[in-house]
Amino acid sequence: MAASLVTVAGLLLVQPAAGYAAPKPTEKQLKTQLTSLGKKVDKLITQYNGKRVAVAKAKAAEKAARERLRASQDAYTTAQGQVGDIAQLSYQAGGLGMVGEFMSPGYGDAAMLEQLQEEQTARLSGFAALRDARKKASDDASKLTAALNADIVEVTGQRDDAEKLIKQIKNKLDQLIPTAPGKRANGAWAPELPTGGDNITPRTQLMRAEVKDHFPMHFSIGCYRAETGGEHPLGRACDFMLSAGGVLPSASEAAMGDQIAAWAIKNGRKLGVKYVIYKQRIYNLGFPGWRPMSNRGGITANHFDHVHISMY
């Protein structure tokens, strides 16, 4: 595991010499790196899942050991009381000389003492066995708890390693995103006319294609609309639906909306994104940070069921 991560770190984090700007990797080089990273993360995920199964089994074994320990403790406590009773009876019988109420018909002092000693020996022997069983159950439970804690640390580490690699893969994929047409040297964007049958600008077409390439869109994508205001009639905006219109998305669908919004903001300066609206909030790339919007009176109007991306 350590060796593989060192290899990955070397692959991703090579530092150029002072005063030297490393050349931007080609698309072919990036795809080669992605293939290598994909294999590594698949291996980590396999190890992670295997360790999760082991942790589940360890938890079950620890629970069983704890139950055995509780049963042994109960038996041990009961035996302690029995041994105490015998000791008290022996003391009382000896003190009374085995006469009166302690003398059974047909038995002399010697026979009664012998019977009492045999019963006491048997119970003491059982008590010792229960004491040893309790100690073994306690030791077993402690060992299983320690092993379980170690497994949890290991599986957490594997999950963290896999998540780091997945993040690196996403960053590599983002490097493949081309810079949209019309970007000037000063960072401003030249105006564009809508083109094609869908009546959207080339930058909007590129942004839409990249979102579709990065995210599994299960619902509609609406761009051009003949309205009286906003970016849609100019061919400079798209709505990426997360659920059927007017229906609140599920937790996983809403999470994908968060990911799409974050992705658009992260790559917006390459693509020409002007602002993003989601969950009744707006993020203007010219003035970074999410800002609340007024209530427009509905799930769709407040952008809870879709991510809106507007372009320069």
JONORJO-V241744 format. One record per residue. RES is the residue in three letters. SS is DSSP state (@ for helix, = for strand, . for the rest). PHI is phi in whole degrees, 0 to 359 (999 if undefined). Layout:
RES:SS:PHI
RES:SS:PHI
//
This chain:
MET:.:999
ALA:@:298
ALA:@:297
SER:@:294
LEU:@:290
VAL:@:298
THR:@:299
VAL:@:296
ALA:@:299
GLY:@:296
LEU:@:292
LEU:@:263
LEU:.:243
VAL:.:296
GLN:.:265
PRO:.:288
ALA:.:295
ALA:.:303
GLY:.:81
TYR:.:241
ALA:.:267
ALA:.:296
PRO:.:295
LYS:.:294
PRO:.:296
THR:.:286
GLU:@:299
LYS:@:296
GLN:@:296
LEU:@:296
LYS:@:294
THR:@:296
GLN:@:296
LEU:@:296
THR:@:298
SER:@:296
LEU:@:295
GLY:@:300
LYS:@:295
LYS:@:293
VAL:@:290
ASP:@:299
LYS:@:295
LEU:@:297
ILE:@:295
THR:@:298
GLN:@:296
TYR:@:298
ASN:@:296
GLY:@:298
LYS:@:290
ARG:@:299
VAL:@:297
ALA:@:297
VAL:@:296
ALA:@:298
LYS:@:294
ALA:@:296
LYS:@:297
ALA:@:295
ALA:@:295
GLU:@:294
LYS:@:299
ALA:@:297
ALA:@:295
ARG:@:294
GLU:@:293
ARG:@:298
LEU:@:296
ARG:@:297
ALA:@:296
SER:@:295
GLN:@:296
ASP:@:298
ALA:@:296
TYR:@:296
THR:@:297
THR:@:298
ALA:@:296
GLN:@:302
GLY:@:295
GLN:@:295
VAL:@:297
GLY:@:296
ASP:@:297
ILE:@:296
ALA:@:298
GLN:@:294
LEU:@:296
SER:@:298
TYR:@:297
GLN:@:294
ALA:@:295
GLY:@:296
GLY:@:291
LEU:@:264
GLY:.:70
MET:.:61
VAL:.:236
GLY:@:66
GLU:@:292
PHE:@:270
MET:.:261
SER:.:271
PRO:.:302
GLY:.:87
TYR:.:242
GLY:.:263
ASP:@:302
ALA:@:295
ALA:@:296
MET:@:295
LEU:@:296
GLU:@:294
GLN:@:297
LEU:@:296
GLN:@:293
GLU:@:295
GLU:@:295
GLN:@:295
THR:@:297
ALA:@:296
ARG:@:290
LEU:@:295
SER:@:295
GLY:@:296
PHE:@:298
ALA:@:297
ALA:@:295
LEU:@:295
ARG:@:299
ASP:@:293
ALA:@:294
ARG:@:297
LYS:@:296
LYS:@:295
ALA:@:297
SER:@:295
ASP:@:297
ASP:@:297
ALA:@:297
SER:@:295
LYS:@:295
LEU:@:294
THR:@:296
ALA:@:297
ALA:@:295
LEU:@:297
ASN:@:299
ALA:@:295
ASP:@:296
ILE:@:296
VAL:@:299
GLU:@:293
VAL:@:292
THR:@:295
GLY:@:297
GLN:@:295
ARG:@:297
ASP:@:297
ASP:@:297
ALA:@:295
GLU:@:295
LYS:@:296
LEU:@:294
ILE:@:298
LYS:@:296
GLN:@:295
ILE:@:297
LYS:@:299
ASN:@:296
LYS:@:296
LEU:@:297
ASP:@:294
GLN:@:293
LEU:.:281
ILE:.:291
PRO:.:284
THR:.:284
ALA:.:295
PRO:.:291
GLY:.:92
LYS:=:276
ARG:.:273
ALA:.:298
ASN:.:275
GLY:.:93
ALA:.:283
TRP:=:243
ALA:.:287
PRO:.:298
GLU:.:229
LEU:.:266
PRO:.:298
THR:=:224
GLY:.:73
GLY:.:290
ASP:.:269
ASN:.:59
ILE:=:235
THR:.:286
PRO:@:303
ARG:@:294
THR:@:295
GLN:@:298
LEU:@:295
MET:@:301
ARG:@:300
ALA:@:297
GLU:@:291
VAL:@:298
LYS:@:297
ASP:@:286
HIS:@:265
PHE:.:227
PRO:.:281
MET:.:274
HIS:.:265
PHE:.:237
SER:.:289
ILE:=:238
GLY:=:250
CYS:.:245
TYR:.:291
ARG:.:218
ALA:.:279
GLU:.:245
THR:.:264
GLY:.:203
GLY:.:87
GLU:.:270
HIS:@:301
PRO:@:291
LEU:@:270
GLY:.:74
ARG:.:239
ALA:=:208
CYS:=:223
ASP:=:252
PHE:=:258
MET:=:287
LEU:.:259
SER:.:208
ALA:.:297
GLY:.:308
GLY:.:85
VAL:.:251
LEU:.:297
PRO:.:294
SER:.:291
ALA:@:300
SER:@:291
GLU:@:292
ALA:@:295
ALA:@:296
MET:@:295
GLY:@:300
ASP:@:300
GLN:@:293
ILE:@:297
ALA:@:298
ALA:@:297
TRP:@:296
ALA:@:296
ILE:@:292
LYS:@:298
ASN:.:257
GLY:@:298
ARG:@:288
LYS:@:277
LEU:@:270
GLY:.:91
VAL:=:286
LYS:=:269
TYR:=:203
VAL:=:233
ILE:=:238
TYR:=:199
LYS:.:56
GLN:.:60
ARG:=:225
ILE:=:230
TYR:=:238
ASN:=:265
LEU:.:294
GLY:.:283
PHE:=:224
PRO:=:307
GLY:=:121
TRP:=:284
ARG:=:231
PRO:=:291
MET:.:243
SER:.:290
ASN:.:286
ARG:.:261
GLY:.:97
GLY:.:192
ILE:.:298
THR:.:288
ALA:.:299
ASN:.:266
HIS:.:61
PHE:.:268
ASP:.:254
HIS:=:199
VAL:=:256
HIS:=:258
ILE:=:237
SER:=:253
MET:=:246
TYR:.:290
//
